[in-house]
Amino acid sequence: QVQLVESGGGLVQAGGSLRLSCAASGGTFTLYSMAWFRQAPGKEREIVAAITWRGDTTSYIDSVKGRFTISRDNAKKTLYLQMNSLKPEDTAAYFCAAKEVGGGEYRYWGQGTQVTVSS
């Protein structure tokens, strides 16, 4: 079973950048597809970006396309989210999640890291 720990959140001005990291332990990292989710106060959690176990296929919600990049380093067992041109509406708690390759649901979650974008 994999354990996930996010880092890299913080306070940034609109237009700025942040890089989130998610360190995995306790499992074979390449057995998992990975994703970043976010949840803003009063809103439902939404998936922001996803990546296959090999890292060769990624997907994004429309609102972050062209600004965010998801990637993974399987040797370091780490997932990343590079966030550029940040907007106040990107303010949320960001979570990384994992699911077994071929699995239907994300079963493993980190504790989250807060991203706050000021206008």
N, CA, C and O atoms as CSV, one atom per row, in Angstrom:
chain,resi,resn,atom,element,x,y,z
A,1,GLN,N,N,0.853,-1.188,0.000
A,1,GLN,CA,C,0.000,0.000,0.000
A,1,GLN,C,C,0.887,1.236,0.000
A,1,GLN,O,O,1.847,1.318,0.766
A,2,VAL,N,N,0.570,2.177,-0.845
A,2,VAL,CA,C,1.395,3.369,-0.995
A,2,VAL,C,C,0.945,4.465,-0.050
A,2,VAL,O,O,-0.250,4.642,0.185
A,3,GLN,N,N,1.905,5.201,0.489
A,3,GLN,CA,C,1.638,6.401,1.287
A,3,GLN,C,C,2.131,7.609,0.501
A,3,GLN,O,O,3.154,7.552,-0.181
A,4,LEU,N,N,1.378,8.709,0.612
A,4,LEU,CA,C,1.664,9.896,-0.188
A,4,LEU,C,C,1.792,11.124,0.699
A,4,LEU,O,O,0.993,11.318,1.615
A,5,VAL,N,N,2.800,11.958,0.430
A,5,VAL,CA,C,3.013,13.179,1.193
A,5,VAL,C,C,3.285,14.319,0.226
A,5,VAL,O,O,4.260,14.293,-0.526
A,6,GLU,N,N,2.401,15.334,0.252
A,6,GLU,CA,C,2.560,16.487,-0.623
A,6,GLU,C,C,3.407,17.571,0.048
A,6,GLU,O,O,3.509,17.639,1.273
A,7,SER,N,N,4.003,18.403,-0.781
A,7,SER,CA,C,4.732,19.572,-0.307
A,7,SER,C,C,4.769,20.597,-1.430
A,7,SER,O,O,4.447,20.290,-2.578
A,8,GLY,N,N,5.165,21.819,-1.085
A,8,GLY,CA,C,5.362,22.848,-2.098
A,8,GLY,C,C,4.289,23.909,-2.181
A,8,GLY,O,O,4.416,24.859,-2.953
A,9,GLY,N,N,3.235,23.762,-1.397
A,9,GLY,CA,C,2.203,24.782,-1.423
A,9,GLY,C,C,2.670,26.068,-0.761
A,9,GLY,O,O,3.749,26.120,-0.170
A,10,GLY,N,N,1.838,27.112,-0.867
A,10,GLY,CA,C,2.184,28.376,-0.247
A,10,GLY,C,C,1.340,29.513,-0.777
A,10,GLY,O,O,0.335,29.309,-1.457
A,11,LEU,N,N,1.775,30.712,-0.449
A,11,LEU,CA,C,1.087,31.933,-0.878
A,11,LEU,C,C,1.876,32.559,-2.020
A,11,LEU,O,O,3.088,32.752,-1.915
A,12,VAL,N,N,1.191,32.870,-3.096
A,12,VAL,CA,C,1.847,33.450,-4.268
A,12,VAL,C,C,0.928,34.491,-4.883
A,12,VAL,O,O,-0.293,34.381,-4.780
A,13,GLN,N,N,1.503,35.496,-5.520
A,13,GLN,CA,C,0.704,36.507,-6.199
A,13,GLN,C,C,0.203,35.973,-7.539
A,13,GLN,O,O,0.809,35.082,-8.136
A,14,ALA,N,N,-0.893,36.525,-7.991
A,14,ALA,CA,C,-1.422,36.157,-9.299
A,14,ALA,C,C,-0.347,36.344,-10.360
A,14,ALA,O,O,0.378,37.339,-10.367
A,15,GLY,N,N,-0.261,35.367,-11.255
A,15,GLY,CA,C,0.768,35.386,-12.275
A,15,GLY,C,C,2.023,34.640,-11.899
A,15,GLY,O,O,2.885,34.390,-12.742
A,16,GLY,N,N,2.126,34.283,-10.638
A,16,GLY,CA,C,3.300,33.574,-10.158
A,16,GLY,C,C,3.237,32.084,-10.407
A,16,GLY,O,O,2.313,31.578,-11.044
A,17,SER,N,N,4.241,31.389,-9.890
A,17,SER,CA,C,4.370,29.950,-10.104
A,17,SER,C,C,4.638,29.225,-8.798
A,17,SER,O,O,5.202,29.785,-7.858
A,18,LEU,N,N,4.225,27.976,-8.759
A,18,LEU,CA,C,4.543,27.067,-7.669
A,18,LEU,C,C,4.749,25.680,-8.262
A,18,LEU,O,O,4.191,25.347,-9.308
A,19,ARG,N,N,5.557,24.879,-7.581
A,19,ARG,CA,C,5.739,23.492,-7.964
A,19,ARG,C,C,5.395,22.611,-6.782
A,19,ARG,O,O,6.049,22.663,-5.741
A,20,LEU,N,N,4.363,21.802,-6.951
A,20,LEU,CA,C,3.980,20.857,-5.922
A,20,LEU,C,C,4.696,19.534,-6.143
A,20,LEU,O,O,4.938,19.124,-7.279
A,21,SER,N,N,5.029,18.877,-5.045
A,21,SER,CA,C,5.621,17.546,-5.103
A,21,SER,C,C,4.801,16.593,-4.258
A,21,SER,O,O,4.158,16.994,-3.288
A,22,CYS,N,N,4.832,15.340,-4.635
A,22,CYS,CA,C,4.140,14.294,-3.893
A,22,CYS,C,C,5.084,13.104,-3.815
A,22,CYS,O,O,5.335,12.431,-4.815
A,23,ALA,N,N,5.603,12.851,-2.626
A,23,ALA,CA,C,6.535,11.753,-2.421
A,23,ALA,C,C,5.780,10.497,-2.015
A,23,ALA,O,O,4.956,10.525,-1.101
A,24,ALA,N,N,6.064,9.408,-2.692
A,24,ALA,CA,C,5.405,8.146,-2.419
A,24,ALA,C,C,6.348,7.195,-1.681
A,24,ALA,O,O,7.560,7.204,-1.896
A,25,SER,N,N,5.768,6.387,-0.819
A,25,SER,CA,C,6.533,5.373,-0.108
A,25,SER,C,C,5.636,4.181,0.181
A,25,SER,O,O,4.411,4.282,0.119
A,26,GLY,N,N,6.250,3.066,0.493
A,26,GLY,CA,C,5.497,1.906,0.931
A,26,GLY,C,C,4.876,1.089,-0.171
A,26,GLY,O,O,4.104,0.175,0.115
A,27,GLY,N,N,5.176,1.375,-1.404
A,27,GLY,CA,C,4.602,0.607,-2.503
A,27,GLY,C,C,5.463,0.705,-3.733
A,27,GLY,O,O,6.455,1.434,-3.752
A,28,THR,N,N,5.088,-0.026,-4.758
A,28,THR,CA,C,5.797,0.038,-6.023
A,28,THR,C,C,5.165,1.136,-6.861
A,28,THR,O,O,4.055,0.978,-7.368
A,29,PHE,N,N,5.870,2.242,-7.003
A,29,PHE,CA,C,5.304,3.461,-7.588
A,29,PHE,C,C,4.761,3.230,-8.987
A,29,PHE,O,O,3.742,3.807,-9.367
A,30,THR,N,N,5.434,2.394,-9.748
A,30,THR,CA,C,5.022,2.189,-11.130
A,30,THR,C,C,3.774,1.317,-11.268
A,30,THR,O,O,3.307,1.077,-12.381
A,31,LEU,N,N,3.241,0.850,-10.156
A,31,LEU,CA,C,1.977,0.119,-10.197
A,31,LEU,C,C,0.774,1.045,-10.149
A,31,LEU,O,O,-0.369,0.594,-10.215
A,32,TYR,N,N,1.038,2.359,-10.032
A,32,TYR,CA,C,-0.036,3.302,-9.811
A,32,TYR,C,C,-0.110,4.381,-10.881
A,32,TYR,O,O,0.902,4.947,-11.295
A,33,SER,N,N,-1.332,4.650,-11.316
A,33,SER,CA,C,-1.614,5.882,-12.028
A,33,SER,C,C,-1.812,6.959,-10.968
A,33,SER,O,O,-2.274,6.674,-9.864
A,34,MET,N,N,-1.461,8.197,-11.309
A,34,MET,CA,C,-1.463,9.264,-10.318
A,34,MET,C,C,-2.262,10.460,-10.798
A,34,MET,O,O,-2.487,10.634,-11.995
A,35,ALA,N,N,-2.688,11.286,-9.843
A,35,ALA,CA,C,-3.433,12.488,-10.199
A,35,ALA,C,C,-3.282,13.538,-9.116
A,35,ALA,O,O,-2.934,13.241,-7.973
A,36,TRP,N,N,-3.552,14.756,-9.503
A,36,TRP,CA,C,-3.691,15.863,-8.569
A,36,TRP,C,C,-5.161,16.296,-8.549
A,36,TRP,O,O,-5.791,16.463,-9.594
A,37,PHE,N,N,-5.680,16.470,-7.353
A,37,PHE,CA,C,-7.018,16.994,-7.134
A,37,PHE,C,C,-6.887,18.299,-6.370
A,37,PHE,O,O,-5.840,18.598,-5.797
A,38,ARG,N,N,-7.962,19.071,-6.370
A,38,ARG,CA,C,-8.013,20.253,-5.525
A,38,ARG,C,C,-9.421,20.455,-5.011
A,38,ARG,O,O,-10.403,20.017,-5.611
A,39,GLN,N,N,-9.484,21.132,-3.881
A,39,GLN,CA,C,-10.780,21.451,-3.289
A,39,GLN,C,C,-10.710,22.832,-2.663
A,39,GLN,O,O,-9.921,23.082,-1.751
A,40,ALA,N,N,-11.549,23.720,-3.171
A,40,ALA,CA,C,-11.649,25.071,-2.634
A,40,ALA,C,C,-12.771,25.106,-1.602
A,40,ALA,O,O,-13.680,24.278,-1.648
A,41,PRO,N,N,-12.715,26.060,-0.667
A,41,PRO,CA,C,-13.769,26.147,0.356
A,41,PRO,C,C,-15.151,26.258,-0.278
A,41,PRO,O,O,-15.373,27.076,-1.171
A,42,GLY,N,N,-16.064,25.437,0.190
A,42,GLY,CA,C,-17.426,25.484,-0.307
A,42,GLY,C,C,-17.649,24.848,-1.657
A,42,GLY,O,O,-18.754,24.901,-2.197
A,43,LYS,N,N,-16.599,24.240,-2.215
A,43,LYS,CA,C,-16.720,23.620,-3.528
A,43,LYS,C,C,-16.379,22.143,-3.452
A,43,LYS,O,O,-15.726,21.683,-2.515
A,44,GLU,N,N,-16.833,21.416,-4.449
A,44,GLU,CA,C,-16.514,19.995,-4.507
A,44,GLU,C,C,-15.071,19.788,-4.971
A,44,GLU,O,O,-14.484,20.617,-5.668
A,45,ARG,N,N,-14.537,18.661,-4.557
A,45,ARG,CA,C,-13.190,18.299,-5.005
A,45,ARG,C,C,-13.223,18.010,-6.501
A,45,ARG,O,O,-14.163,17.392,-7.001
A,46,GLU,N,N,-12.205,18.455,-7.204
A,46,GLU,CA,C,-12.131,18.214,-8.641
A,46,GLU,C,C,-10.741,17.711,-9.009
A,46,GLU,O,O,-9.736,18.078,-8.400
A,47,ILE,N,N,-10.724,16.868,-10.018
A,47,ILE,CA,C,-9.439,16.384,-10.508
A,47,ILE,C,C,-8.838,17.446,-11.412
A,47,ILE,O,O,-9.514,17.971,-12.297
A,48,VAL,N,N,-7.589,17.755,-11.194
A,48,VAL,CA,C,-6.912,18.809,-11.938
A,48,VAL,C,C,-6.115,18.224,-13.103
A,48,VAL,O,O,-6.166,18.727,-14.226
A,49,ALA,N,N,-5.379,17.154,-12.811
A,49,ALA,CA,C,-4.524,16.549,-13.834
A,49,ALA,C,C,-4.260,15.104,-13.456
A,49,ALA,O,O,-4.293,14.742,-12.280
A,50,ALA,N,N,-3.997,14.281,-14.461
A,50,ALA,CA,C,-3.719,12.872,-14.228
A,50,ALA,C,C,-2.591,12.418,-15.144
A,50,ALA,O,O,-2.326,13.022,-16.184
A,51,ILE,N,N,-1.930,11.331,-14.727
A,51,ILE,CA,C,-0.804,10.826,-15.502
A,51,ILE,C,C,-0.741,9.316,-15.356
A,51,ILE,O,O,-0.997,8.775,-14.280
A,52,THR,N,N,-0.399,8.638,-16.448
A,52,THR,CA,C,-0.310,7.185,-16.405
A,52,THR,C,C,0.958,6.736,-15.678
A,52,THR,O,O,1.832,7.549,-15.378
A,53,TRP,N,N,1.049,5.438,-15.400
A,53,TRP,CA,C,2.189,4.952,-14.618
A,53,TRP,C,C,3.495,5.181,-15.337
A,53,TRP,O,O,4.529,5.408,-14.709
A,54,ARG,N,N,3.448,5.119,-16.674
A,54,ARG,CA,C,4.685,5.314,-17.444
A,54,ARG,C,C,5.004,6.793,-17.616
A,54,ARG,O,O,6.139,7.163,-17.914
A,55,GLY,N,N,3.991,7.633,-17.427
A,55,GLY,CA,C,4.193,9.063,-17.610
A,55,GLY,C,C,4.038,9.534,-19.031
A,55,GLY,O,O,4.345,10.685,-19.342
A,56,ASP,N,N,3.558,8.654,-19.912
A,56,ASP,CA,C,3.506,9.013,-21.323
A,56,ASP,C,C,2.183,9.622,-21.748
A,56,ASP,O,O,2.055,10.116,-22.869
A,57,THR,N,N,1.204,9.591,-20.864
A,57,THR,CA,C,-0.102,10.173,-21.175
A,57,THR,C,C,-0.564,11.008,-19.999
A,57,THR,O,O,-0.554,10.557,-18.854
A,58,THR,N,N,-0.971,12.237,-20.300
A,58,THR,CA,C,-1.467,13.145,-19.268
A,58,THR,C,C,-2.794,13.737,-19.701
A,58,THR,O,O,-3.130,13.750,-20.885
A,59,SER,N,N,-3.545,14.227,-18.723
A,59,SER,CA,C,-4.816,14.896,-19.002
A,59,SER,C,C,-5.008,16.015,-17.993
A,59,SER,O,O,-4.471,15.973,-16.886
A,60,TYR,N,N,-5.788,17.025,-18.395
A,60,TYR,CA,C,-5.986,18.218,-17.567
A,60,TYR,C,C,-7.423,18.701,-17.687
A,60,TYR,O,O,-8.080,18.485,-18.706
A,61,ILE,N,N,-7.903,19.354,-16.639
A,61,ILE,CA,C,-9.163,20.066,-16.787
A,61,ILE,C,C,-8.906,21.312,-17.622
A,61,ILE,O,O,-7.790,21.830,-17.670
A,62,ASP,N,N,-9.948,21.774,-18.268
A,62,ASP,CA,C,-9.786,22.882,-19.214
A,62,ASP,C,C,-9.209,24.137,-18.564
A,62,ASP,O,O,-8.432,24.859,-19.189
A,63,SER,N,N,-9.580,24.395,-17.331
A,63,SER,CA,C,-9.198,25.648,-16.689
A,63,SER,C,C,-7.699,25.755,-16.408
A,63,SER,O,O,-7.203,26.849,-16.137
A,64,VAL,N,N,-6.973,24.641,-16.469
A,64,VAL,CA,C,-5.533,24.694,-16.195
A,64,VAL,C,C,-4.686,24.337,-17.409
A,64,VAL,O,O,-3.458,24.407,-17.348
A,65,LYS,N,N,-5.312,23.965,-18.487
A,65,LYS,CA,C,-4.545,23.602,-19.688
A,65,LYS,C,C,-3.671,24.766,-20.142
A,65,LYS,O,O,-4.119,25.911,-20.209
A,66,GLY,N,N,-2.430,24.452,-20.450
A,66,GLY,CA,C,-1.494,25.481,-20.876
A,66,GLY,C,C,-0.802,26.201,-19.730
A,66,GLY,O,O,0.152,26.949,-19.947
A,67,ARG,N,N,-1.283,25.976,-18.499
A,67,ARG,CA,C,-0.665,26.629,-17.331
A,67,ARG,C,C,-0.027,25.629,-16.368
A,67,ARG,O,O,1.011,25.913,-15.771
A,68,PHE,N,N,-0.642,24.469,-16.221
A,68,PHE,CA,C,-0.161,23.441,-15.289
A,68,PHE,C,C,0.451,22.277,-16.070
A,68,PHE,O,O,0.018,21.958,-17.178
A,69,THR,N,N,1.459,21.654,-15.476
A,69,THR,CA,C,2.072,20.467,-16.066
A,69,THR,C,C,2.258,19.404,-14.999
A,69,THR,O,O,2.915,19.641,-13.985
A,70,ILE,N,N,1.681,18.237,-15.227
A,70,ILE,CA,C,1.870,17.107,-14.328
A,70,ILE,C,C,2.998,16.242,-14.870
A,70,ILE,O,O,3.114,16.038,-16.078
A,71,SER,N,N,3.825,15.739,-13.966
A,71,SER,CA,C,4.919,14.854,-14.369
A,71,SER,C,C,5.256,13.931,-13.211
A,71,SER,O,O,4.805,14.140,-12.085
A,72,ARG,N,N,6.046,12.918,-13.493
A,72,ARG,CA,C,6.465,12.001,-12.451
A,72,ARG,C,C,7.881,11.519,-12.721
A,72,ARG,O,O,8.317,11.405,-13.867
A,73,ASP,N,N,8.578,11.243,-11.645
A,73,ASP,CA,C,9.911,10.649,-11.718
A,73,ASP,C,C,9.815,9.307,-11.004
A,73,ASP,O,O,9.828,9.248,-9.775
A,74,ASN,N,N,9.721,8.253,-11.765
A,74,ASN,CA,C,9.515,6.932,-11.158
A,74,ASN,C,C,10.735,6.469,-10.364
A,74,ASN,O,O,10.595,5.716,-9.399
A,75,ALA,N,N,11.903,6.901,-10.751
A,75,ALA,CA,C,13.094,6.525,-9.989
A,75,ALA,C,C,13.092,7.169,-8.610
A,75,ALA,O,O,13.571,6.578,-7.642
A,76,LYS,N,N,12.554,8.379,-8.522
A,76,LYS,CA,C,12.473,9.079,-7.242
A,76,LYS,C,C,11.141,8.855,-6.542
A,76,LYS,O,O,10.939,9.338,-5.428
A,77,LYS,N,N,10.228,8.128,-7.184
A,77,LYS,CA,C,8.910,7.862,-6.609
A,77,LYS,C,C,8.211,9.168,-6.233
A,77,LYS,O,O,7.658,9.298,-5.141
A,78,THR,N,N,8.245,10.115,-7.138
A,78,THR,CA,C,7.700,11.434,-6.864
A,78,THR,C,C,6.844,11.920,-8.020
A,78,THR,O,O,7.189,11.748,-9.190
A,79,LEU,N,N,5.729,12.527,-7.669
A,79,LEU,CA,C,4.807,13.145,-8.609
A,79,LEU,C,C,4.942,14.664,-8.463
A,79,LEU,O,O,5.165,15.173,-7.364
A,80,TYR,N,N,4.805,15.378,-9.578
A,80,TYR,CA,C,4.943,16.827,-9.554
A,80,TYR,C,C,3.745,17.501,-10.220
A,80,TYR,O,O,3.053,16.912,-11.051
A,81,LEU,N,N,3.527,18.749,-9.829
A,81,LEU,CA,C,2.586,19.607,-10.533
A,81,LEU,C,C,3.223,20.987,-10.625
A,81,LEU,O,O,3.314,21.707,-9.630
A,82,GLN,N,N,3.660,21.346,-11.817
A,82,GLN,CA,C,4.191,22.681,-12.063
A,82,GLN,C,C,3.028,23.589,-12.414
A,82,GLN,O,O,2.297,23.335,-13.372
A,83,MET,N,N,2.859,24.646,-11.639
A,83,MET,CA,C,1.736,25.561,-11.830
A,83,MET,C,C,2.271,26.937,-12.174
A,83,MET,O,O,2.945,27.571,-11.362
A,84,ASN,N,N,1.969,27.398,-13.377
A,84,ASN,CA,C,2.398,28.713,-13.836
A,84,ASN,C,C,1.192,29.612,-14.068
A,84,ASN,O,O,0.059,29.137,-14.151
A,85,SER,N,N,1.440,30.899,-14.171
A,85,SER,CA,C,0.367,31.877,-14.431
A,85,SER,C,C,-0.805,31.654,-13.490
A,85,SER,O,O,-1.956,31.594,-13.921
A,86,LEU,N,N,-0.510,31.534,-12.226
A,86,LEU,CA,C,-1.550,31.220,-11.244
A,86,LEU,C,C,-2.568,32.342,-11.143
A,86,LEU,O,O,-2.248,33.522,-11.288
A,87,LYS,N,N,-3.804,31.937,-10.891
A,87,LYS,CA,C,-4.921,32.860,-10.768
A,87,LYS,C,C,-5.548,32.693,-9.385
A,87,LYS,O,O,-5.422,31.634,-8.772
A,88,PRO,N,N,-6.223,33.733,-8.891
A,88,PRO,CA,C,-6.891,33.602,-7.587
A,88,PRO,C,C,-7.843,32.409,-7.528
A,88,PRO,O,O,-8.007,31.802,-6.470
A,89,GLU,N,N,-8.464,32.070,-8.640
A,89,GLU,CA,C,-9.390,30.930,-8.649
A,89,GLU,C,C,-8.684,29.579,-8.550
A,89,GLU,O,O,-9.346,28.548,-8.439
A,90,ASP,N,N,-7.360,29.569,-8.588
A,90,ASP,CA,C,-6.610,28.332,-8.341
A,90,ASP,C,C,-6.422,28.074,-6.855
A,90,ASP,O,O,-5.920,27.019,-6.468
A,91,THR,N,N,-6.815,29.020,-6.024
A,91,THR,CA,C,-6.691,28.852,-4.576
A,91,THR,C,C,-7.498,27.651,-4.110
A,91,THR,O,O,-8.701,27.560,-4.358
A,92,ALA,N,N,-6.821,26.730,-3.430
A,92,ALA,CA,C,-7.463,25.492,-2.982
A,92,ALA,C,C,-6.451,24.661,-2.203
A,92,ALA,O,O,-5.254,24.948,-2.196
A,93,ALA,N,N,-6.962,23.629,-1.550
A,93,ALA,CA,C,-6.091,22.581,-1.028
A,93,ALA,C,C,-5.870,21.583,-2.157
A,93,ALA,O,O,-6.819,21.136,-2.802
A,94,TYR,N,N,-4.611,21.242,-2.385
A,94,TYR,CA,C,-4.252,20.324,-3.474
A,94,TYR,C,C,-3.831,18.989,-2.871
A,94,TYR,O,O,-3.076,18.927,-1.901
A,95,PHE,N,N,-4.345,17.930,-3.478
A,95,PHE,CA,C,-4.097,16.576,-2.998
A,95,PHE,C,C,-3.542,15.728,-4.136
A,95,PHE,O,O,-3.996,15.835,-5.275
A,96,CYS,N,N,-2.571,14.896,-3.831
A,96,CYS,CA,C,-2.195,13.882,-4.807
A,96,CYS,C,C,-2.902,12.579,-4.445
A,96,CYS,O,O,-3.217,12.321,-3.283
A,97,ALA,N,N,-3.139,11.775,-5.462
A,97,ALA,CA,C,-3.862,10.532,-5.273
A,97,ALA,C,C,-3.319,9.474,-6.219
A,97,ALA,O,O,-2.754,9.782,-7.268
A,98,ALA,N,N,-3.506,8.215,-5.821
A,98,ALA,CA,C,-3.013,7.096,-6.608
A,98,ALA,C,C,-4.087,6.032,-6.741
A,98,ALA,O,O,-4.907,5.834,-5.844
A,99,LYS,N,N,-4.065,5.353,-7.876
A,99,LYS,CA,C,-4.922,4.200,-8.057
A,99,LYS,C,C,-4.114,3.140,-8.786
A,99,LYS,O,O,-3.218,3.450,-9.572
A,100,GLU,N,N,-4.446,1.884,-8.513
A,100,GLU,CA,C,-3.757,0.802,-9.186
A,100,GLU,C,C,-4.016,0.895,-10.692
A,100,GLU,O,O,-5.116,1.242,-11.124
A,101,VAL,N,N,-3.002,0.584,-11.471
A,101,VAL,CA,C,-3.160,0.580,-12.918
A,101,VAL,C,C,-4.318,-0.344,-13.280
A,101,VAL,O,O,-4.342,-1.506,-12.876
A,102,GLY,N,N,-5.267,0.174,-14.037
A,102,GLY,CA,C,-6.468,-0.586,-14.369
A,102,GLY,C,C,-7.563,-0.453,-13.340
A,102,GLY,O,O,-8.674,-0.937,-13.554
A,103,GLY,N,N,-7.274,0.194,-12.228
A,103,GLY,CA,C,-8.278,0.386,-11.191
A,103,GLY,C,C,-9.237,1.505,-11.551
A,103,GLY,O,O,-8.930,2.350,-12.392
A,104,GLY,N,N,-10.394,1.509,-10.917
A,104,GLY,CA,C,-11.401,2.499,-11.250
A,104,GLY,C,C,-11.375,3.741,-10.392
A,104,GLY,O,O,-11.755,4.814,-10.860
A,105,GLU,N,N,-10.946,3.632,-9.171
A,105,GLU,CA,C,-11.016,4.764,-8.252
A,105,GLU,C,C,-9.647,5.061,-7.655
A,105,GLU,O,O,-8.801,4.176,-7.527
A,106,TYR,N,N,-9.450,6.312,-7.297
A,106,TYR,CA,C,-8.252,6.706,-6.581
A,106,TYR,C,C,-8.458,6.333,-5.113
A,106,TYR,O,O,-9.322,6.884,-4.432
A,107,ARG,N,N,-7.659,5.403,-4.653
A,107,ARG,CA,C,-7.859,4.858,-3.318
A,107,ARG,C,C,-6.890,5.414,-2.289
A,107,ARG,O,O,-7.146,5.335,-1.087
A,108,TYR,N,N,-5.779,5.977,-2.750
A,108,TYR,CA,C,-4.744,6.421,-1.832
A,108,TYR,C,C,-4.557,7.928,-1.977
A,108,TYR,O,O,-4.447,8.459,-3.082
A,109,TRP,N,N,-4.526,8.599,-0.826
A,109,TRP,CA,C,-4.529,10.063,-0.827
A,109,TRP,C,C,-3.468,10.613,0.115
A,109,TRP,O,O,-3.165,10.021,1.151
A,110,GLY,N,N,-2.912,11.753,-0.265
A,110,GLY,CA,C,-2.069,12.487,0.641
A,110,GLY,C,C,-2.895,13.377,1.536
A,110,GLY,O,O,-4.122,13.411,1.436
A,111,GLN,N,N,-2.215,14.105,2.419
A,111,GLN,CA,C,-2.918,14.945,3.403
A,111,GLN,C,C,-3.263,16.314,2.830
A,111,GLN,O,O,-4.058,17.048,3.417
A,112,GLY,N,N,-2.676,16.662,1.694
A,112,GLY,CA,C,-2.982,17.928,1.048
A,112,GLY,C,C,-1.983,19.024,1.374
A,112,GLY,O,O,-1.323,19.008,2.413
A,113,THR,N,N,-1.892,19.968,0.462
A,113,THR,CA,C,-1.061,21.152,0.657
A,113,THR,C,C,-1.838,22.358,0.149
A,113,THR,O,O,-2.465,22.297,-0.909
A,114,GLN,N,N,-1.798,23.452,0.899
A,114,GLN,CA,C,-2.614,24.621,0.574
A,114,GLN,C,C,-1.899,25.528,-0.426
A,114,GLN,O,O,-0.720,25.846,-0.272
A,115,VAL,N,N,-2.631,25.926,-1.436
A,115,VAL,CA,C,-2.154,26.912,-2.408
A,115,VAL,C,C,-3.081,28.114,-2.336
A,115,VAL,O,O,-4.294,27.981,-2.503
A,116,THR,N,N,-2.511,29.283,-2.088
A,116,THR,CA,C,-3.296,30.515,-2.006
A,116,THR,C,C,-2.708,31.522,-2.985
A,116,THR,O,O,-1.524,31.852,-2.924
A,117,VAL,N,N,-3.555,32.000,-3.882
A,117,VAL,CA,C,-3.118,32.956,-4.906
A,117,VAL,C,C,-3.798,34.284,-4.620
A,117,VAL,O,O,-5.026,34.375,-4.644
A,118,SER,N,N,-3.016,35.299,-4.354
A,118,SER,CA,C,-3.570,36.623,-4.062
A,118,SER,C,C,-3.664,37.452,-5.334
A,118,SER,O,O,-2.860,37.311,-6.256
A,119,SER,N,N,-4.662,38.313,-5.357
A,119,SER,CA,C,-4.880,39.148,-6.548
A,119,SER,C,C,-4.128,40.460,-6.453
A,119,SER,O,O,-4.200,41.280,-7.368
